Amino acid sequence: MNSTPPSGFRDFLPGQAALRQRAAETIARVYRSFGYQPIATSALEDLAALTSQGGGENEKLIFKVMRRGEALERARAENGELADLGLRFDLTLPLARYYARHGSQLPHPFKAYHLGPVWRAERAQKGRYREFWQCDADIVGADSWGAEVEIILAILAVFSEFGLSGIEVHLNDRRLVERALETAQVPPEKRDAACVILDKLDKLERSQILTELSAELGAGPAAAVEKTLMSEEAGAAYEALGPAEVSALRRIESAVQAVAPDARLRLSPHLMRGLGYYTGPVFEFRHPSLSGSLGGGGRYDRLTAVFGGPPVPACGASIGFERLLLLLEEKNDAEDPGSPDVVVTVFDDSLRPRSIEIGAALRAQGLVADVFPGMAKLKAQFKYADQKKASWAVAIGPDEAARGVLQLKNLRTGEERAVSLDEARALIAA
Amino acid sequence: MNSTPPSGFRDFLPGQAALRQRAAETIARVYRSFGYQPIATSALEDLAALTSQGGGENEKLIFKVMRRGEALERARAENGELADLGLRFDLTLPLARYYARHGSQLPHPFKAYHLGPVWRAERAQKGRYREFWQCDADIVGADSWGAEVEIILAILAVFSEFGLSGIEVHLNDRRLVERALETAQVPPEKRDAACVILDKLDKLERSQILTELSAELGAGPAAAVEKTLMSEEAGAAYEALGPAEVSALRRIESAVQAVAPDARLRLSPHLMRGLGYYTGPVFEFRHPSLSGSLGGGGRYDRLTAVFGGPPVPACGASIGFERLLLLLEEKNDAEDPGSPDVVVTVFDDSLRPRSIEIGAALRAQGLVADVFPGMAKLKAQFKYADQKKASWAVAIGPDEAARGVLQLKNLRTGEERAVSLDEARALIAA
């Protein structure tokens, strides 16, 4: 049996697992400081719910879960759909379902945060995983541009908490893109394809994009699209597409900038954020030392309506946890994988209970005390203390047990002496 | 589209989600205090790995994930296995795979903790979920009874941290059960069935068990099994099955009892802990006010060998997170779902930036400041502050903005006055 995880999936060594755990706790704390409240949903959703958005690249990447027992037999016999459930591919669709179900019991507007793994059956490649975490903040029930500001500020506060500065915030509005394509007389059935091409503007040369656009749309519409959407910054043609929408983006920009002077905000006419559920402003966060985005989001005013009831205005963003960790791993020394303050060695089975009691007494004082759990020569036990990066080790042989003392060794200096339990506690805690 | 989660799956409201999050953090902290280090593995494992234990009830409950793309087409065409992956049904098998792969980079012995969801396609019923959390502590690479002690003490320390007292710890050794069945001349092919029947001793009447055993094994073997295994406490016949094994159990019992005087330890000859991978001592934790167990574990010395390499002695236990939460929910008032210290209201769009700045300034002082993210009458914004259980609200109208002050309202007393930002900070933080 192979011991590697399935392709595209990962194991985390203690140092990595500790870093991930601490980063998630930090993100949650920053979100809470803005008044976002935690929610949790299940990993599996009904397949019908996951595919209810009609399109969107992510739907093609769903891990489908097979029906079970008789239902599977029936589906086989009737040549029906063999899967009934799927692993969630993001946290936004589950939130929309959650809000449709629980909205009446929640504050209005509802500020939620949601941290957890999502799954996509991407082609396995370096740096792209099939299981990865997202850390979302959302506001449901507010159609003011104030919601966008509260979302963007929370995401920037997370990055700032991790000491990341100079974050770029790209802003756009999906309605302006739609209008630009309409104005350029791109037929409705070609608009998705045009968006997919424009979305590559960060990765490909401008001339390549233009060639692709011309091939797809013809030279005239391609030139018109170029004029409004392919500039790096918003120009007059872009402004003319929707003065009200552009003005709302400018308000968001200026309110965020006032509180986060270090962030670099700009209106990016070609920003798409995928083809999915966004209906208004969209935004994306980038870090100067990382290609691609560190997260992003936008407004999705129609998503809750998919699950019944009226459409509720909503807006949110997701932090790309895996990319954030790449930056943290570069930046930090390795995270402490949980080093004990002290390893309590075990002389033999007859004295093991004494070591166990001393471990418990040290823990009762708030110390991390690791009692050696096996049977080995003292030398191997000191090696264990080294592997665990402990600062102190304690030994209790028959002589120490008889005298009611313990041998305390400072593993940094090598210094060693017989002390009482109280002295040991004081020295280790110092 | 239905807004309820799939059958057997759950959404968590903010109060519940906050309680779960905090409980998981507490468990991790207690495990760390014993020197356990965090690990993490993926939700999905190769189906072949999950089913490699040949038997065990849990294998029947695996959620299977379908192959994708061409591989699926090929499997269909060849009438082959349509699934290649499965959701993990526990955290022990993934740990064994993890250790087989990474063991050489880890301390020896390796004390690991592992928290996360597992999935089982159980028949949906009240109190039984298809996605639930486990919180495992394991020691790999130690064959001493000291490992069992360190595991049991860590689990008891978690319960103690939550204020749960009087925990029963039931101990047994799978080898004694095996030997009792052998001595009673139960043929090998009937031993699993006998174990399944004995395992019900906590739920059914003793006479019912005996009837079932007689039907399965015949009256003679059933009577012999009764004599050794069906007593509540270890008797002479049980002791005779394996003096060395019973003596090890007694050592574990006495070492744990010395450090955890409040726990109620006992040798329970009929304790099984399922049919799975256990090879030696097994144990189970129960709480007087809860039927069934709060967790359990045991020694599984052959599990790592499944993934290649030599067998490594291992021992671990799992806390039943969902059952623990049942107790905590009964015990506690509802967990704070993340109440802000202060809600900053918004007078209108022109003054929104001022409210946003004040929110940021209050957060910079370590306060949880929730800026109202929508557009609504002040009355609705105060209702929002009530819904969020905030203690204070701030209002800034044109007059306050012009004077450089803010209106601070104590939502507990209704008292309200104009103060400077510094005064507001001091009052809210007090």
Interface residues (C-beta under 8 A of the other chain):
Chain A: M1 N2 S3 T4 P5 P6 F9 R10 D11 F12 L13 P14 Q16 A17 A18 R20 Q21 E25 A28 R32 S33 F34 G35 Y36 Q37 P38 I39 A40 T41 S42 A43 L44 E45 D46 A48 A49 S52 F63 K64 V65 M66 R68 L82 A83 D84 L85 L87 R97 Y98 A100 R101 H102 Q105 L106 P107 H108 P109 K111 A112 P117 W119 A121 R130 E131 I139 G141 A142 D143 S144 W145 G146 A147 V149 E150 L153 A157 R251 S254 A255 A258 V259 V306 F307 G308 P337 G338 P340 V343 V346 D349 R352 P353 I356 E357 G359 A360 R363 L367 V368 A369 D370 V371 F372 P373 G374 M375 Y384 Q387 K388
Chain B: M1 N2 S3 T4 P5 P6 F9 R10 D11 F12 L13 P14 Q16 A17 A18 R20 Q21 E25 A28 R32 S33 F34 G35 Y36 Q37 P38 I39 A40 T41 S42 A43 L44 E45 D46 A48 A49 S52 F63 K64 V65 M66 R68 L82 A83 D84 L85 L87 R97 Y98 A100 R101 H102 Q105 L106 P107 H108 P109 K111 A112 P117 W119 A121 R130 E131 I139 G141 A142 D143 S144 W145 G146 A147 V149 E150 L153 A157 R251 S254 A255 A258 V259 V306 F307 G308 P337 G338 P340 V343 V346 D349 R352 P353 I356 E357 G359 A360 R363 L367 V368 A369 D370 V371 F372 P373 G374 M375 Y384 Q387 K388
